[in-house]
Amino acid sequence: MYQMIAHLQRGSRMPEHSHEQEQLVSILSGHMKLIVSGVAHDLTTGDSFYLASNVPHGVETVEDTRVLDTFSPPREDYLAQDKSFAKLITSNAA
């Protein structure tokens, strides 16, 4: 399992995509449209939405939004970014 908090700016968009991981989208604050297989779902503070593996989805952000995304299994691309960031912080602290 991998969790991340995303801060989405009003008006931002994420194009339709899919991935092998299951995903749980939880809105911590704000308002966004989650477009799932071409159907828009309005999500606001406190809402959650489950995405099965390989389901096409994208986002249109209506207002500044904080999202807790949970992926299972973990997304290897995000884990690699985390490791790169940790190395940068460690090398700068030395």
Protein Blocks (a to p, Z undefined) as FASTA:
>chain_A
ZZddddddehiacdddddfbdcddddfbdcddddeehiacdddehiacdddehiacdddd
fbdcddddddddddfklmmmmmmmmmmmmmmmZZ
